[in-house]
């Protein structure tokens, strides 16, 4: 609850920056890190759901599949005729000769169609194509693919954590730039705040811009001039936070 209050006050209550500027840098960084992590997971949730669904389909398909080999981009199985296998919410089709029209499968929520040269996966209403020629250097069997299917979860987790680290470093860099801008605004107001104090303010001044950034990535990725809005909002909050601090200094003096 306290975390949500901090988010609220950093957006709508400029007087809260009188307290924020005297926070320890560690406390402000924890807030910034927590906000970034929540927004990052929120942004990545659709991709995580899609990825987990695809891996689940793959694991189910591997269990149902006959023995096979995939070498030099060519898929070969024990069956020569189109073969159908039930999945939990769909169907797996082994069709090396590509004699099945996939349009006949559209009533399935999920399908996996494996041909001699490619694999088609329908999940969450989207069909994806995997060309085996892109993996010509890899040799697979049913047993080895079953092991790889589990490893995909670990690989996905690793990519997720790496993405979070990149976002943290990127936004930390932005916060440093904002704190340096704060020094210039400080001179205008004739204030003597340290860089760490201005960095505290920058962390909280980025609250609304980060929320806007999340909305941009999820729903408005083609919105024009987004970076101007992002930086404009951040500078606006920085300026009025320092203006509020100047006001308090003037009153106390």
Backbone bond lengths (Angstrom), bond angles and torsions (degrees), N, CA, C in turn:
res aa  C-N    CA-C-N  psi(-1)  N-CA   C-N-CA  omega(-1)  CA-C   N-CA-C  phi
1 X - - - 1.463 - - 1.524 110.79 -
2 X 1.345 116.73 -41.54 1.456 120.68 179.06 1.528 110.75 -61.31
3 X 1.330 116.15 -37.22 1.462 120.91 178.71 1.531 110.28 -62.99
4 X 1.327 117.20 -43.84 1.463 121.18 178.73 1.522 111.17 -65.05
5 X 1.328 116.19 -36.23 1.463 119.64 176.90 1.528 110.95 -63.99
6 X 1.303 116.51 -38.17 1.466 119.93 178.24 1.521 111.07 -64.16
7 X 1.338 115.54 -41.79 1.464 119.23 177.09 1.525 109.97 -60.11
8 X 1.328 115.87 -47.04 1.462 121.03 -177.92 1.521 111.33 -61.31
9 X 1.329 116.95 -48.57 1.467 120.20 -175.78 1.524 111.99 -69.30
10 X 1.325 117.20 -33.72 1.474 119.17 179.44 1.520 111.51 -66.87
11 X 1.349 116.72 -22.35 1.468 121.11 -179.03 1.521 112.42 -93.06
12 X 1.336 117.33 -41.63 1.473 118.88 -170.71 1.525 113.90 -114.00
13 X 1.320 118.68 -7.14 1.462 120.49 -175.19 1.525 110.43 -127.44
14 X 1.323 116.65 94.02 1.464 120.21 -177.36 1.525 112.32 -68.00
15 X 1.331 117.41 -23.82 1.467 119.36 178.66 1.528 111.34 -66.16
16 X 1.354 117.62 -20.20 1.471 120.12 179.12 1.521 111.62 -65.61
17 X 1.333 116.69 -20.07 1.465 119.74 179.71 1.527 112.05 -70.18
18 X 1.331 116.99 -16.47 1.466 119.75 173.39 1.524 111.09 -63.24
19 X 1.325 115.76 -32.50 1.468 120.58 176.56 1.522 111.12 -86.43
20 X 1.320 115.88 -39.19 1.469 121.00 -177.11 1.515 111.96 -58.74
21 X 1.336 116.99 -40.54 1.457 119.92 -174.24 1.524 112.18 -64.14
22 X 1.332 116.45 -22.65 1.468 120.61 179.92 1.526 112.85 -99.45
23 X 1.342 116.71 3.71 1.467 119.46 174.15 1.519 110.23 -62.57
24 X 1.323 115.93 157.87 1.466 118.43 169.53 1.530 108.25 -71.25
25 X 1.323 115.86 147.77 1.471 119.67 -179.28 1.524 110.17 -59.10
26 X 1.325 116.03 -36.33 1.466 120.68 -179.38 1.529 111.19 -61.74
27 X 1.330 116.54 -41.72 1.469 120.91 -179.69 1.527 110.77 -65.12
28 X 1.328 116.60 -42.54 1.466 120.46 179.53 1.523 111.15 -67.11
29 X 1.337 115.62 -37.93 1.463 118.97 179.93 1.523 110.67 -66.96
30 X 1.336 117.84 -38.22 1.467 120.85 177.33 1.529 110.62 -60.64
31 X 1.319 116.30 -41.76 1.466 120.33 176.81 1.528 110.20 -61.11
32 X 1.320 115.82 -48.22 1.464 121.73 -178.10 1.527 110.58 -62.04
33 X 1.331 116.91 -43.20 1.461 121.84 179.93 1.529 110.67 -65.55
34 X 1.330 117.22 -41.98 1.454 120.86 179.04 1.519 111.79 -64.05
35 X 1.334 116.71 -43.95 1.463 121.09 179.07 1.523 110.83 -62.70
36 X 1.340 116.64 -45.45 1.460 120.47 179.04 1.519 111.63 -60.71
37 X 1.324 117.19 -43.36 1.468 121.22 -177.91 1.517 111.23 -63.44
38 X 1.337 116.87 -44.30 1.476 121.03 -179.96 1.525 110.41 -63.42
39 X 1.333 116.72 -47.05 1.462 120.23 -178.02 1.524 111.39 -67.33
40 X 1.336 116.61 -35.33 1.474 120.42 178.53 1.526 110.58 -65.25
41 X 1.327 116.66 -45.99 1.467 120.09 179.25 1.528 110.76 -64.27
42 X 1.326 116.08 -37.67 1.464 120.29 177.51 1.528 110.14 -62.73
43 X 1.332 115.84 -42.73 1.467 120.57 178.83 1.518 111.91 -65.16
44 X 1.331 116.37 -38.83 1.461 121.30 -174.44 1.516 113.71 -85.20
45 X 1.346 118.00 -11.02 1.462 120.59 -175.30 1.525 113.95 -52.45
46 X 1.359 120.11 -47.53 1.472 118.85 178.76 1.530 112.76 -58.75
47 X 1.333 117.16 -40.13 1.467 120.60 179.46 1.520 111.18 -69.40
48 X 1.342 116.55 -37.32 1.465 120.31 179.12 1.521 110.05 -64.16
49 X 1.339 116.10 -45.20 1.465 120.51 179.58 1.526 110.60 -60.99
50 X 1.332 115.96 -43.47 1.468 120.21 -179.66 1.526 110.63 -65.02
51 X 1.344 116.31 -43.46 1.469 120.87 -179.72 1.526 111.19 -63.72
52 X 1.336 116.64 -46.27 1.460 120.31 -179.63 1.522 110.59 -63.10
53 X 1.344 115.90 -38.02 1.458 119.29 177.80 1.515 112.18 -63.96
54 X 1.344 116.18 -41.93 1.462 120.14 179.59 1.529 111.72 -64.87
55 X 1.335 116.06 -41.86 1.470 119.53 179.76 1.526 110.26 -66.08
56 X 1.334 116.71 -39.20 1.464 120.26 178.18 1.525 110.83 -62.32
57 X 1.339 115.90 -43.37 1.467 120.50 177.74 1.525 110.13 -61.26
58 X 1.331 115.78 -43.56 1.468 120.23 -179.35 1.526 110.74 -61.08
59 X 1.325 117.31 -44.36 1.461 120.23 -178.75 1.525 111.43 -65.21
60 X 1.339 115.85 -39.66 1.467 118.96 176.70 1.526 110.57 -64.58
61 X 1.336 115.58 -41.41 1.461 119.98 -178.50 1.524 111.50 -64.11
62 X 1.340 115.68 -39.97 1.470 119.60 -178.79 1.519 110.48 -62.40
63 X 1.334 116.92 -40.03 1.470 120.56 179.43 1.527 110.56 -62.10
64 X 1.328 116.97 -39.73 1.463 121.81 -175.29 1.536 112.89 -80.08
65 X 1.312 116.80 -25.79 1.467 119.96 -171.48 1.528 112.67 -67.35
66 X 1.336 116.28 150.76 1.468 119.71 171.26 1.527 109.08 -75.03
67 X 1.319 115.52 173.29 1.464 118.50 175.49 1.530 109.33 -61.39
68 X 1.326 116.03 139.71 1.462 119.30 -177.83 1.529 110.24 -150.50
69 X 1.309 115.16 168.67 1.462 122.08 170.69 1.528 108.64 -132.40
70 X 1.299 115.49 146.94 1.467 122.24 173.65 1.520 106.65 -129.24
71 X 1.321 115.53 104.39 1.460 121.17 -177.38 1.528 110.03 -134.41
72 X 1.330 114.69 135.71 1.465 121.44 178.77 1.530 112.03 53.25
73 X 1.330 115.71 35.99 1.455 120.74 176.49 1.515 115.11 77.73
74 X 1.339 117.90 12.82 1.462 122.16 -178.77 1.526 109.32 -119.34
75 X 1.336 115.92 128.00 1.456 122.17 179.14 1.526 109.41 -95.87
76 X 1.349 116.37 130.98 1.464 121.62 176.92 1.518 108.87 -135.56
77 X 1.336 115.57 133.55 1.460 120.27 179.22 1.533 109.67 -126.99
78 X 1.351 115.29 -179.46 1.457 120.41 -179.24 1.522 112.89 -77.05
79 X 1.320 116.17 -11.81 1.463 119.21 -177.01 1.521 111.09 -111.03
80 X 1.319 116.61 141.94 1.459 121.55 178.78 1.526 112.42 -100.91
81 X 1.328 116.73 -21.82 1.458 121.44 -179.37 1.531 109.76 -95.24
82 X 1.346 117.44 155.22 1.472 119.75 174.84 1.526 110.28 -55.93
83 X 1.335 115.63 130.53 1.457 121.33 -176.27 1.521 109.03 -126.68
84 X 1.320 116.97 137.87 1.461 122.54 -176.20 1.528 109.84 -114.68
85 X 1.323 115.85 136.29 1.460 121.94 178.73 1.529 108.01 -132.72
86 X 1.325 115.60 134.28 1.465 120.34 -179.56 1.522 111.34 -75.73
87 X 1.331 115.73 135.44 1.455 122.98 169.73 1.521 108.09 -108.01
88 X 1.312 117.45 173.87 1.461 121.63 -177.16 1.532 111.41 -58.86
89 X 1.328 116.93 -43.17 1.463 120.72 -179.11 1.522 111.82 -128.88
90 X 1.303 116.36 29.42 1.459 117.75 -178.19 1.514 112.09 -178.88
91 X 1.325 114.53 -147.01 1.458 119.43 -173.92 1.525 109.98 -146.33
92 X 1.330 114.75 147.42 1.461 123.09 173.11 1.519 107.58 -110.50
93 X 1.324 115.43 129.77 1.459 120.45 -179.89 1.524 108.95 -122.75
94 X 1.343 115.66 124.47 1.468 121.16 171.17 1.523 106.20 -99.17
95 X 1.318 115.96 113.38 1.468 121.16 -173.47 1.525 108.89 -140.48
96 X 1.320 115.05 76.69 1.461 119.52 -173.88 1.526 112.95 -64.02
97 X 1.312 116.81 -29.14 1.473 120.17 -177.24 1.533 112.51 -91.99
98 X 1.329 117.42 1.04 1.468 122.64 179.33 1.535 111.72 55.67
99 X 1.313 115.62 46.39 1.463 120.34 -179.42 1.529 112.69 -93.19
100 X 1.355 116.54 -9.29 1.464 121.42 -179.02 1.529 110.04 -94.99
101 X 1.321 116.56 130.37 1.459 121.55 174.02 1.529 108.10 -81.86
102 X 1.335 117.98 119.36 1.461 120.95 -176.21 1.525 112.89 -64.91
103 X 1.308 117.43 -18.90 1.463 119.96 178.11 1.529 111.52 -65.26
104 X 1.324 116.14 -22.11 1.465 119.21 177.17 1.528 111.68 -74.96
105 X 1.334 116.85 -6.78 1.464 121.04 -177.59 1.524 112.45 -105.96
106 X 1.336 117.25 5.32 1.460 119.53 -171.66 1.526 112.81 -67.21
107 X 1.327 117.95 -16.76 1.462 119.03 178.89 1.523 111.83 -77.66
108 X 1.343 117.32 -7.56 1.467 120.68 176.62 1.532 109.40 -85.01
109 X 1.313 115.54 140.88 1.465 119.80 176.76 1.526 110.93 -67.70
110 X 1.323 114.97 -34.71 1.462 121.25 -179.12 1.516 108.99 -139.85
111 X 1.328 116.11 140.18 1.469 118.48 169.57 1.517 110.82 -146.62
112 X 1.307 114.39 152.79 1.462 122.45 172.31 1.521 106.53 -126.95
113 X 1.318 116.64 118.90 1.462 121.96 179.26 1.533 108.03 -116.29
114 X 1.330 114.76 118.38 1.466 120.10 -178.59 1.517 108.80 -109.56
115 X 1.320 115.29 123.88 1.463 121.44 177.11 1.526 108.86 -112.59
116 X 1.288 115.96 -174.80 1.459 120.50 -178.48 1.523 111.71 -62.73
117 X 1.337 116.42 -34.73 1.463 119.99 -171.99 1.530 114.96 -117.48
118 X 1.322 117.51 -5.55 1.471 117.87 -174.19 1.523 111.67 -158.30
119 X 1.323 114.66 172.50 1.461 121.39 177.13 1.518 108.07 -136.73
120 X 1.351 116.42 132.13 1.457 123.22 177.49 1.525 108.11 -110.11
121 X 1.331 116.22 129.83 1.463 120.98 -179.96 1.522 108.70 -124.50
122 X 1.320 116.51 121.90 1.466 121.76 173.58 1.518 108.08 -104.12
123 X 1.349 115.18 120.94 1.465 120.54 179.90 1.521 108.16 -151.77
124 X 1.339 116.48 138.38 1.466 121.67 -179.53 1.524 111.99 54.07
125 X 1.355 116.70 32.55 1.455 121.09 177.31 1.507 115.42 80.75
126 X 1.343 117.99 0.43 1.468 121.94 -179.21 1.519 110.38 -116.16
127 X 1.327 116.46 133.63 1.454 120.85 176.25 1.524 109.52 -98.51
128 X 1.325 115.77 130.55 1.462 121.06 177.71 1.522 109.71 -118.47
129 X 1.311 114.72 143.32 1.464 121.66 -178.45 1.518 109.54 -110.73
130 X 1.329 115.56 130.40 1.457 122.06 175.64 1.520 108.18 -117.09
131 X 1.320 116.14 114.65 1.467 121.24 179.62 1.521 109.26 -87.95
132 X 1.319 116.89 122.35 1.461 120.31 -178.01 1.530 112.55 -66.44
133 X 1.324 117.47 -24.37 1.467 119.97 179.53 1.528 111.57 -62.22
134 X 1.361 116.01 -24.89 1.465 119.69 178.53 1.520 111.71 -71.56
135 X 1.334 116.41 -11.94 1.465 121.37 -179.46 1.524 110.29 -123.32
136 X 1.333 115.59 33.32 1.470 120.80 -175.95 1.524 112.46 -61.77
137 X 1.335 116.71 -23.70 1.468 120.33 -178.60 1.528 112.23 -82.75
138 X 1.342 117.11 -3.55 1.467 121.27 -177.64 1.524 110.01 -106.58
139 X 1.330 116.46 137.55 1.466 122.38 173.82 1.524 108.41 -111.58
140 X 1.338 116.27 129.49 1.455 121.24 -177.24 1.520 111.10 -129.92
141 X 1.324 114.62 149.12 1.461 122.17 168.81 1.531 106.79 -128.30
142 X 1.306 117.31 175.80 1.464 120.26 178.65 1.524 110.47 -60.22
143 X 1.317 117.29 -42.27 1.461 120.66 -177.62 1.529 111.54 -65.81
144 X 1.333 116.52 -45.87 1.468 118.76 -178.18 1.525 111.42 -68.53
145 X 1.344 118.05 -35.55 1.459 120.62 178.46 1.523 111.02 -66.00
146 X 1.334 117.23 -34.50 1.459 120.90 177.60 1.522 110.41 -61.96
147 X 1.325 116.85 -39.06 1.468 121.03 177.36 1.525 110.86 -69.02
148 X 1.328 117.14 -40.51 1.462 121.48 179.69 1.525 111.37 -65.13
149 X 1.330 116.88 -34.60 1.463 120.45 -178.81 1.527 110.60 -59.93
150 X 1.333 117.42 -39.82 1.460 120.28 176.74 1.526 111.14 -69.29
151 X 1.345 116.06 -38.98 1.460 120.00 -179.50 1.525 111.81 -63.26
152 X 1.334 116.84 -26.32 1.461 119.77 -179.69 1.527 111.89 -60.71
153 X 1.340 117.05 -34.17 1.456 120.02 177.24 1.534 110.21 -61.17
154 X 1.337 115.56 -44.98 1.458 120.14 -179.11 1.526 111.06 -67.26
155 X 1.336 116.07 -39.71 1.464 120.18 178.40 1.529 109.83 -63.76
156 X 1.337 116.36 -43.59 1.460 120.57 178.46 1.516 112.15 -60.55
157 X 1.342 116.70 -41.89 1.464 120.96 177.95 1.520 110.54 -63.39
158 X 1.330 115.92 -41.89 1.464 120.17 179.00 1.520 111.99 -62.23
159 X 1.331 116.49 -42.99 1.473 121.05 178.69 1.526 110.31 -64.11
160 X 1.339 115.99 -39.56 1.467 120.72 179.66 1.529 110.53 -62.12
161 X 1.325 117.02 -45.95 1.464 121.12 -179.35 1.526 111.32 -67.65
162 X 1.335 116.12 -38.14 1.464 119.87 177.83 1.525 110.53 -63.85
163 X 1.337 116.30 -41.38 1.459 120.57 177.59 1.521 111.74 -61.09
164 X 1.345 116.36 -41.09 1.460 120.61 178.36 1.523 110.60 -63.31
165 X 1.339 116.99 -41.46 1.463 120.75 179.27 1.528 111.10 -62.29
166 X 1.338 116.30 -42.35 1.468 120.58 178.73 1.524 110.65 -62.49
167 X 1.342 116.85 -43.34 1.465 121.12 179.33 1.532 110.44 -63.00
168 X 1.333 117.15 -42.59 1.467 120.70 179.77 1.523 110.50 -60.91
169 X 1.332 116.85 -46.27 1.471 120.30 -179.69 1.526 111.10 -64.17
170 X 1.326 116.18 -40.76 1.469 120.21 -179.99 1.530 110.91 -63.19
171 X 1.336 116.65 -47.70 1.464 119.94 -177.37 1.532 111.44 -73.02
172 X 1.324 117.41 -29.05 1.461 120.00 173.51 1.523 110.16 -62.82
173 X 1.329 115.74 -41.68 1.466 120.79 177.45 1.527 110.22 -61.11
174 X 1.334 116.34 -43.20 1.468 120.14 177.71 1.520 110.81 -61.75
175 X 1.342 116.71 -39.90 1.465 119.85 -178.65 1.525 111.26 -65.97
176 X 1.327 117.08 -34.90 1.470 120.88 177.26 1.532 109.73 -65.50
177 X 1.348 116.41 -44.51 1.471 120.26 178.04 1.530 110.05 -60.16
178 X 1.337 116.27 -41.71 1.460 120.20 -179.68 1.533 110.60 -65.42
179 X 1.321 116.73 -39.22 1.466 120.27 178.31 1.526 110.73 -64.70
180 X 1.336 117.30 -37.44 1.470 120.94 176.90 1.534 110.68 -66.22
181 X 1.330 115.76 -38.05 1.473 118.94 173.49 1.524 110.34 -62.19
182 X 1.318 115.86 -35.30 1.457 120.84 178.27 1.513 112.21 -61.13
183 X 1.319 116.11 -32.44 1.470 119.31 177.56 1.521 111.08 -63.81
184 X 1.336 116.04 -39.72 1.468 119.50 178.80 1.527 110.30 -67.15
185 X 1.335 116.08 -42.20 1.469 119.21 177.79 1.527 110.07 -65.23
186 X 1.321 116.24 -35.30 1.459 122.39 177.39 1.527 111.19 -57.98
187 X 1.326 115.70 -43.86 1.469 120.15 179.21 1.524 110.86 -63.75
188 X 1.333 115.69 -38.29 1.454 120.20 178.75 1.527 110.30 -62.11
189 X 1.335 116.20 -41.04 1.461 120.83 179.78 1.534 112.47 -85.90
190 X 1.326 116.39 -3.21 1.468 122.50 -179.22 1.532 111.38 57.45
191 X 1.310 113.36 48.47 1.461 121.46 177.81 1.524 109.83 -108.77
192 X 1.330 116.14 157.39 1.459 121.12 -177.35 1.523 110.87 -122.59
193 X 1.329 116.29 64.10 1.459 119.97 177.24 1.527 109.72 -93.04
194 X 1.347 115.20 145.18 1.468 119.38 178.86 1.522 110.34 -74.31
195 X 1.335 115.50 165.18 1.465 119.44 179.60 1.525 111.09 -62.56
196 X 1.343 117.94 -39.34 1.465 120.19 179.74 1.527 111.31 -64.66
197 X 1.336 117.34 -36.31 1.462 119.74 176.19 1.530 111.06 -64.80
198 X 1.322 116.19 -41.68 1.467 120.19 178.17 1.527 110.60 -67.75
199 X 1.326 116.81 -32.43 1.463 120.83 177.15 1.528 109.77 -66.04
200 X 1.334 116.81 -39.92 1.469 120.33 174.46 1.527 110.96 -55.35
201 X 1.324 115.16 -48.32 1.466 120.32 179.95 1.524 110.51 -62.02
202 X 1.334 116.99 -41.41 1.469 121.45 -179.07 1.526 111.26 -61.48
203 X 1.342 117.36 -40.95 1.467 120.59 178.80 1.535 110.61 -56.34
204 X 1.317 116.25 -46.17 1.464 120.36 -177.00 1.530 111.74 -78.53
205 X 1.332 116.66 -31.51 1.467 120.01 178.41 1.525 111.37 -65.98
206 X 1.318 117.32 -20.97 1.466 121.53 179.17 1.527 112.98 -84.91
207 X 1.328 117.86 -0.48 1.468 120.47 -177.05 1.521 112.00 -56.56
208 X 1.324 117.26 -59.72 1.474 120.18 -178.23 1.531 111.61 -64.76
209 X 1.353 119.73 -43.38 1.469 118.70 176.00 1.528 113.40 -55.97
210 X 1.333 118.16 -37.19 1.463 120.50 179.40 1.528 111.19 -69.13
211 X 1.329 116.72 -36.98 1.466 119.95 176.52 1.527 109.87 -66.03
212 X 1.344 116.02 -42.01 1.468 120.27 176.61 1.528 110.33 -62.57
213 X 1.323 116.84 -39.81 1.467 121.80 178.59 1.524 110.75 -60.56
214 X 1.337 117.00 -40.53 1.462 121.10 178.79 1.528 110.77 -63.74
215 X 1.334 116.22 -45.20 1.472 120.28 178.01 1.527 110.79 -61.85
216 X 1.323 116.05 -39.46 1.472 120.89 178.96 1.528 111.05 -61.05
217 X 1.326 116.96 -46.79 1.468 120.98 -177.85 1.523 112.03 -67.06
218 X 1.323 116.66 -35.28 1.462 120.23 -176.18 1.529 113.39 -82.58
219 X 1.339 116.27 -44.49 1.466 119.23 -168.07 1.534 115.09 -120.78
220 X 1.339 118.16 -21.66 1.466 119.33 -175.33 1.530 111.86 -131.94
221 X 1.342 118.39 51.62 1.473 119.99 -174.93 1.526 114.79 -64.74
222 X 1.327 117.38 -16.33 1.461 120.07 179.87 1.529 111.80 -104.51
223 X 1.335 116.67 9.28 1.466 119.50 -178.07 1.525 109.43 -64.01
224 X 1.355 118.37 128.11 1.463 120.40 -175.77 1.535 112.51 -74.49
225 X 1.320 115.14 151.30 1.472 122.74 174.18 1.526 112.75 59.41
226 X 1.328 116.34 31.39 1.466 118.28 -178.23 1.520 111.51 -61.59
227 X 1.337 117.59 -41.04 1.467 120.28 -176.29 1.520 111.66 -63.40
228 X 1.336 117.33 -31.94 1.459 119.98 175.77 1.529 110.33 -65.87
229 X 1.340 115.76 -40.41 1.470 120.20 178.30 1.526 109.84 -65.81
230 X 1.336 116.50 -42.93 1.472 122.06 -178.72 1.525 110.40 -59.62
231 X 1.337 115.93 -54.42 1.459 119.78 -177.43 1.517 111.69 -70.96
232 X 1.329 116.64 -36.41 1.462 119.37 178.42 1.515 111.58 -61.27
233 X 1.341 116.87 -42.49 1.467 120.83 178.94 1.518 110.76 -66.11
234 X 1.328 117.22 -41.72 1.465 121.20 -179.61 1.530 110.91 -63.54
235 X 1.333 116.96 -44.94 1.468 120.58 -179.79 1.527 110.64 -67.52
236 X 1.329 116.56 -37.01 1.467 120.85 177.18 1.535 110.13 -58.43
237 X 1.339 116.91 -47.93 1.460 120.54 -179.25 1.518 111.47 -67.10
238 X 1.321 116.64 -39.36 1.462 120.27 178.23 1.527 110.43 -62.13
239 X 1.328 116.08 -46.48 1.466 120.54 -177.55 1.526 111.24 -62.24
240 X 1.337 116.83 -48.72 1.458 118.85 -176.13 1.522 112.12 -73.52
241 X 1.315 118.15 -25.53 1.468 120.13 173.49 1.527 110.01 -66.50
242 X 1.347 116.39 -44.03 1.460 120.20 179.16 1.529 111.06 -71.13
243 X 1.349 116.28 -31.75 1.463 119.36 175.40 1.529 110.72 -64.37
244 X 1.338 115.90 -38.48 1.469 120.47 177.50 1.528 110.42 -65.26
245 X 1.331 116.37 -39.30 1.475 120.42 177.84 1.524 110.47 -65.55
246 X 1.336 116.17 -38.98 1.465 120.72 177.07 1.522 110.10 -63.01
247 X 1.329 116.50 -40.45 1.463 121.04 179.83 1.524 110.65 -61.95
248 X 1.316 116.93 -43.19 1.462 120.71 -179.96 1.524 110.54 -65.34
249 X 1.345 116.00 -39.53 1.473 119.64 179.24 1.520 110.84 -63.44
250 X 1.336 115.47 -40.71 1.462 120.35 -179.30 1.522 110.82 -65.25
251 X 1.341 117.07 -38.54 1.463 121.18 -179.90 1.502 111.59 -67.68
252 X 1.342 116.43 -44.54 1.470 120.44 -176.80 1.519 112.32 -71.51
253 X 1.346 115.88 -25.13 1.469 118.55 179.66 1.534 111.02 -87.48
